[in-house]
């Protein structure tokens, strides 16, 4: 999947913590892709058992001339392993190899690997540099960008973590060729969300190109990744620690995280839960007066075209409410949702439990 000879670059504007996102094809084969990485004696590649056989040695080879030692750690794959015991495997490897505070961690994989590697980097010796090398569409357009790192707790997703920015994000579009169709669809959910909350012209473009995206047409994927990263960079640059504007990036996530936790982590992919969560959030937005039924139908149709579920699982309204009360946006037990106040613009606001029950009654499976 070759898109261009040289990568495109999107900058995350955070002052002394600014860093580039490089987007292009076959970047893992080019040692020069990592010129922005600080010098160190050693590096640790953190990956998983699925990605390591595909790209582990390719990355190790590219880094070989930059570090005296390049170690690799393979974690078990899946959301069910985004926890304390798996996180400790990273610390075990760092200590076993005698890694110091200049050692660079490389997160090679999807959102789970990226979140855990970033959290380990934020914690080890109170902070070591790390690089995001996302190999899933979801990670390339969302989770690798912006410095959110975390692990899950049985009572809530991503509840234990830190804000910690990488030194570089390297989006090699070639890695999307080996992505299972279900994972590709999960990534499309995070692309779709940027339209209703920020850029309806991008939403129009996604509608026009959804078949090309599902078919992995290189030019379409390249534009979708770049525009998604541009939007996220603009938002994160204004609100790094999610005290206001950045919360809009969680459109669909309050419902989605409840689905993930309620079903059991790993039953639904994160992007599947977010896609379905956007349908519920759009319906809540309609009931709050932000959009009309035609907009809800339009968004739902696009989510379905992307191969994502649009009917939420029947967890029961009280279970949904219980899970959503531990969402990070909740305040004093009051659930707060990202809703659309008009197409292309989002706000965070609370909604009465009775109204949320109405949405759940309409959008959940019987």
C-alpha positions as CSV (number, residue, x, y, z in Angstrom):
1,X,0.0,0.0,0.0
2,X,2.2,2.8,-1.3
3,X,0.7,6.3,-1.1
4,X,3.6,8.7,-1.4
5,X,7.4,8.7,-1.5
6,X,7.7,11.0,1.5
7,X,5.5,11.1,4.6
8,X,3.1,13.8,5.5
9,X,3.5,15.5,8.9
10,X,0.9,16.8,11.3
11,X,2.3,18.7,14.4
12,X,0.8,18.4,17.9
13,X,1.3,22.0,19.2
14,X,2.1,21.7,22.9
15,X,5.1,24.0,23.3
16,X,8.1,22.1,24.6
17,X,6.1,18.9,24.4
18,X,5.2,19.3,20.8
19,X,5.8,16.4,18.5
20,X,5.2,15.2,14.9
21,X,2.8,12.7,13.5
22,X,4.3,11.1,10.4
23,X,1.8,9.6,8.0
24,X,2.9,7.5,5.0
25,X,3.6,4.1,3.5
26,X,6.4,1.7,4.3
27,X,7.8,4.1,7.1
28,X,8.8,1.1,9.2
29,X,11.4,0.2,6.6
30,X,13.1,3.6,6.8
31,X,15.5,4.3,9.6
32,X,15.2,8.0,8.9
33,X,11.6,7.8,10.0
34,X,12.9,7.9,13.6
35,X,15.2,10.9,13.3
36,X,13.1,12.8,15.9
37,X,13.7,10.1,18.6
38,X,16.2,11.0,21.3
39,X,19.5,9.2,21.5
40,X,19.9,6.4,24.1
41,X,21.8,3.2,24.7
42,X,18.8,1.0,24.7
43,X,15.2,0.7,23.4
44,X,12.4,-1.6,24.3
45,X,9.8,-2.5,21.7
46,X,6.5,-3.4,23.4
47,X,4.2,-5.2,21.1
48,X,1.8,-8.2,21.3
49,X,1.7,-11.8,20.1
50,X,-0.3,-10.9,17.0
51,X,1.7,-7.9,15.8
52,X,5.2,-9.1,16.7
53,X,5.5,-11.7,13.9
54,X,4.3,-9.2,11.3
55,X,6.3,-6.1,12.2
56,X,8.5,-6.7,15.2
57,X,11.7,-7.5,13.4
58,X,11.1,-4.8,10.8
59,X,11.0,-2.2,13.5
60,X,14.0,-3.7,15.3
61,X,16.0,-3.6,12.1
62,X,15.1,0.1,11.5
63,X,16.2,1.0,15.0
64,X,19.4,-1.1,15.0
65,X,21.7,1.7,13.9
66,X,20.3,4.1,16.5
67,X,20.6,2.0,19.7
68,X,23.2,-0.4,21.0
69,X,20.5,-2.7,22.3
70,X,16.9,-3.1,21.0
71,X,14.9,-5.4,23.3
72,X,11.4,-6.7,22.5
73,X,8.5,-7.7,24.7
74,X,5.5,-9.5,23.4
75,X,2.3,-9.0,25.5
76,X,-0.8,-11.2,25.2
77,X,-3.3,-9.7,22.7
78,X,-6.6,-8.2,23.6
79,X,-8.5,-5.7,25.7
80,X,-8.9,-8.4,28.5
81,X,-5.1,-8.0,29.2
82,X,-5.2,-4.2,29.6
83,X,-4.6,-4.5,33.3
84,X,-2.1,-4.4,36.2
85,X,-0.6,-7.8,35.7
86,X,0.2,-7.2,32.0
87,X,1.4,-3.6,32.8
88,X,3.9,-5.2,35.2
89,X,5.3,-7.3,32.5
90,X,6.6,-4.1,30.9
91,X,8.2,-3.0,34.2
92,X,9.7,-6.5,34.6
93,X,11.4,-6.2,31.2
94,X,12.7,-2.7,31.8
95,X,14.3,-3.8,35.1
96,X,15.5,-7.1,33.8
97,X,17.4,-5.4,31.0
98,X,18.8,-2.7,33.3
99,X,17.0,0.1,31.4
100,X,17.8,3.7,32.5
101,X,15.8,6.9,32.3
102,X,17.0,7.6,28.8
103,X,15.7,4.2,27.5
104,X,13.1,4.8,24.7
105,X,9.9,2.7,24.7
106,X,8.3,1.9,21.3
107,X,4.6,1.0,21.4
108,X,4.1,-1.3,18.3
109,X,0.5,-2.3,18.0
110,X,-3.1,-1.1,18.6
111,X,-4.7,1.0,21.3
112,X,-4.1,-1.5,24.1
113,X,-0.4,-1.7,23.5
114,X,-0.2,2.1,23.0
115,X,-2.1,2.9,26.2
116,X,-0.1,0.5,28.4
117,X,3.3,1.4,26.9
118,X,2.6,5.1,27.4
119,X,1.5,4.5,31.0
120,X,4.6,2.4,31.7
121,X,6.7,5.2,30.1
122,X,5.0,7.8,32.3
123,X,5.7,5.7,35.4
124,X,9.1,4.1,35.0
125,X,11.8,6.1,36.8
126,X,9.1,8.9,36.9
127,X,9.1,9.2,33.1
128,X,11.1,7.9,30.1
129,X,10.6,8.8,26.4
130,X,8.3,6.7,24.3
131,X,7.2,6.5,20.6
132,X,3.8,5.5,19.3
133,X,3.9,3.1,16.3
134,X,0.2,2.3,15.8
135,X,-0.6,-0.6,13.5
136,X,-4.4,-0.4,13.7
137,X,-6.6,2.2,12.0
138,X,-8.2,3.1,15.4
139,X,-4.9,3.7,17.0
140,X,-3.6,5.8,14.0
141,X,-6.6,8.2,14.0
142,X,-7.2,8.4,17.8
143,X,-5.6,6.5,20.6
144,X,-2.0,7.1,19.7
145,X,-2.4,10.8,19.4
146,X,-2.8,13.2,22.4
147,X,-1.0,11.5,25.3
148,X,-3.8,9.6,27.0
149,X,-2.4,6.5,28.7
150,X,-4.3,4.1,30.9
151,X,-5.3,0.6,31.9
152,X,-8.8,-0.7,32.7
153,X,-10.4,-1.5,36.0
154,X,-13.2,-4.0,36.3
155,X,-15.5,-1.2,37.3
156,X,-14.5,1.2,34.5
157,X,-12.5,1.6,31.3
158,X,-9.3,3.6,31.3
159,X,-9.9,4.8,34.9
160,X,-6.2,4.4,35.9
161,X,-3.7,6.3,33.9
162,X,-1.8,9.5,33.1
163,X,-1.5,12.2,30.5
164,X,2.0,11.6,29.0
165,X,2.9,12.7,25.5
166,X,5.1,10.6,23.1
167,X,8.1,12.0,21.3
168,X,6.8,10.8,17.9
169,X,3.8,9.1,16.3
170,X,4.6,7.0,13.3
171,X,1.5,6.0,11.2
172,X,2.7,3.5,8.6
173,X,-0.3,3.0,6.4
174,X,1.1,-0.2,5.0
175,X,0.3,-2.0,8.3
176,X,-3.4,-1.6,7.6
177,X,-3.1,-4.2,4.8
178,X,-2.9,-6.9,7.5
179,X,-5.7,-5.6,9.6
180,X,-8.7,-7.9,10.0
181,X,-12.0,-6.5,8.6
182,X,-13.5,-6.2,12.0
183,X,-10.6,-4.1,13.3
184,X,-10.8,-1.9,10.2
185,X,-14.4,-1.2,10.9
186,X,-13.6,-0.4,14.5
187,X,-11.2,2.3,13.3
188,X,-13.7,3.8,11.0
189,X,-15.9,4.5,14.0
190,X,-13.3,6.9,15.4
191,X,-12.9,8.6,11.9
192,X,-16.7,9.0,11.6
193,X,-16.9,10.7,15.0
194,X,-14.8,13.7,13.9
195,X,-17.6,14.9,11.5
196,X,-20.5,15.4,13.8
197,X,-18.4,17.0,16.6
198,X,-16.1,19.2,14.5
199,X,-16.2,19.1,10.7
200,X,-19.3,18.3,8.6
201,X,-17.4,18.8,5.4
202,X,-15.3,15.8,6.5
203,X,-18.4,14.0,7.4
204,X,-19.7,14.6,3.8
205,X,-16.4,13.3,2.5
206,X,-16.7,10.1,4.6
207,X,-20.2,9.4,3.3
208,X,-19.0,9.8,-0.3
209,X,-15.9,7.6,0.3
210,X,-17.1,5.0,2.8
211,X,-17.0,2.2,0.2
212,X,-13.4,3.1,-0.7
213,X,-12.5,3.2,3.0
214,X,-14.0,-0.3,3.6
215,X,-12.1,-1.5,0.6
216,X,-8.9,0.0,1.9
217,X,-8.3,2.2,-1.0
218,X,-4.9,3.8,-0.2
219,X,-5.6,7.4,-1.1
220,X,-8.9,7.4,0.8
221,X,-7.3,5.9,3.9
222,X,-4.3,8.3,3.7
223,X,-6.7,11.3,3.6
224,X,-8.9,10.0,6.4
225,X,-5.9,9.3,8.7
226,X,-4.4,12.7,8.0
227,X,-7.6,14.7,8.5
228,X,-8.5,12.8,11.6
229,X,-5.0,13.6,13.1
230,X,-5.4,17.3,12.1
231,X,-8.6,17.6,13.9
232,X,-7.4,15.8,17.0
233,X,-4.2,17.9,16.9
234,X,-6.2,21.1,16.8
235,X,-8.3,20.0,19.8
236,X,-5.5,18.6,21.9
237,X,-3.4,21.7,21.2
238,X,-6.1,23.8,22.9
239,X,-6.9,21.5,25.8
240,X,-4.2,18.9,26.5
241,X,-5.6,17.6,29.8
242,X,-9.3,17.5,28.9
243,X,-10.5,20.3,31.1
244,X,-13.0,21.5,28.5
245,X,-12.9,21.3,24.7
246,X,-11.0,18.0,24.4
247,X,-14.0,16.1,26.0
248,X,-15.9,16.4,22.7
249,X,-13.6,13.7,21.4
250,X,-15.5,11.3,23.6
251,X,-18.6,11.5,21.5
252,X,-20.3,8.1,21.8
253,X,-17.8,7.0,24.4
254,X,-20.0,7.3,27.5
255,X,-22.4,4.8,26.1
256,X,-19.6,2.9,24.4
257,X,-17.5,2.4,27.6
258,X,-20.6,1.1,29.4
259,X,-21.2,-1.4,26.6
260,X,-17.6,-2.6,26.8
261,X,-17.6,-3.0,30.6
262,X,-21.1,-4.5,30.7
263,X,-20.5,-7.1,28.0
264,X,-17.0,-7.9,29.4
265,X,-13.9,-6.3,27.9
266,X,-13.0,-7.9,24.6
267,X,-16.5,-9.1,23.6
268,X,-17.0,-5.9,21.6
269,X,-14.1,-4.0,20.1
270,X,-13.7,-0.5,21.4
271,X,-14.6,1.0,18.0
272,X,-17.7,-1.2,17.8
273,X,-18.9,0.0,21.1
274,X,-18.1,3.6,20.2
275,X,-19.9,3.3,16.9
276,X,-23.0,2.0,18.6
277,X,-22.5,4.6,21.3
278,X,-22.6,7.4,18.7
279,X,-26.1,6.2,17.6
280,X,-27.3,6.5,21.2
281,X,-25.6,9.8,21.7
282,X,-27.1,11.2,18.5
283,X,-30.6,10.1,19.7
284,X,-30.0,11.8,23.0
285,X,-28.9,14.9,21.1
286,X,-32.1,14.8,19.2
287,X,-34.2,14.6,22.3
288,X,-32.2,17.6,23.7
289,X,-33.0,19.6,20.6
290,X,-29.5,19.6,18.9
291,X,-30.2,17.6,15.8
292,X,-33.3,16.3,14.0
293,X,-34.3,12.7,13.2
294,X,-32.9,12.9,9.7
295,X,-29.4,13.6,11.1
296,X,-29.7,10.6,13.5
297,X,-30.7,8.4,10.6
298,X,-27.9,9.7,8.4
299,X,-25.3,9.0,11.1
300,X,-26.7,5.6,11.9
301,X,-26.7,4.6,8.2
302,X,-23.1,5.6,7.8
303,X,-22.1,3.7,11.0
304,X,-23.9,0.6,9.6
305,X,-22.2,1.0,6.2
306,X,-18.9,1.0,8.0
307,X,-19.7,-2.5,9.3
308,X,-20.5,-1.5,12.8
309,X,-23.4,-2.4,15.1
310,X,-26.2,0.2,15.5
311,X,-28.3,-1.7,18.1
312,X,-27.0,-1.7,21.6
313,X,-26.9,-4.8,23.8
314,X,-29.7,-5.3,26.3
315,X,-27.8,-4.7,29.6
316,X,-30.8,-3.1,31.3
317,X,-31.2,0.6,31.8
318,X,-30.1,0.5,35.5
319,X,-26.9,-1.4,34.6
320,X,-26.1,1.2,31.9
321,X,-26.7,4.1,34.3
322,X,-24.6,2.4,37.0
323,X,-21.7,1.9,34.6
324,X,-22.0,5.4,33.2
325,X,-21.8,7.0,36.6
326,X,-18.1,6.0,36.8
327,X,-17.3,7.6,33.5
328,X,-14.5,10.2,33.8
329,X,-16.8,13.0,32.7
330,X,-19.3,12.4,35.5
331,X,-19.4,14.9,38.3
332,X,-20.8,14.3,41.8
333,X,-22.6,11.2,40.4
334,X,-24.2,13.1,37.6
335,X,-23.6,11.5,34.2
336,X,-22.4,14.0,31.5
337,X,-22.6,13.2,27.8
338,X,-21.0,14.6,24.7
339,X,-24.0,15.7,22.6
340,X,-24.3,17.5,19.3
341,X,-25.7,21.0,19.7
342,X,-25.7,21.4,15.9
343,X,-24.1,19.3,13.2
344,X,-20.4,19.9,13.4
345,X,-20.4,21.2,16.9
346,X,-20.5,19.3,20.2
347,X,-20.9,20.2,23.9
348,X,-20.7,18.3,27.2
349,X,-23.9,18.4,29.3
350,X,-25.9,16.3,31.7
351,X,-29.2,14.6,30.9
352,X,-31.9,13.4,33.2
353,X,-31.9,9.7,34.0
354,X,-35.5,9.4,32.7
355,X,-34.4,10.8,29.3
356,X,-31.4,8.4,29.1
357,X,-33.8,5.5,29.9
358,X,-36.0,6.6,26.9
359,X,-32.9,6.5,24.6
360,X,-31.9,3.1,25.9
361,X,-35.4,1.8,25.5
362,X,-35.4,2.9,21.8
363,X,-31.9,1.9,20.9
364,X,-31.2,-1.3,22.8
365,X,-32.0,-4.8,21.6
366,X,-35.3,-6.3,22.9
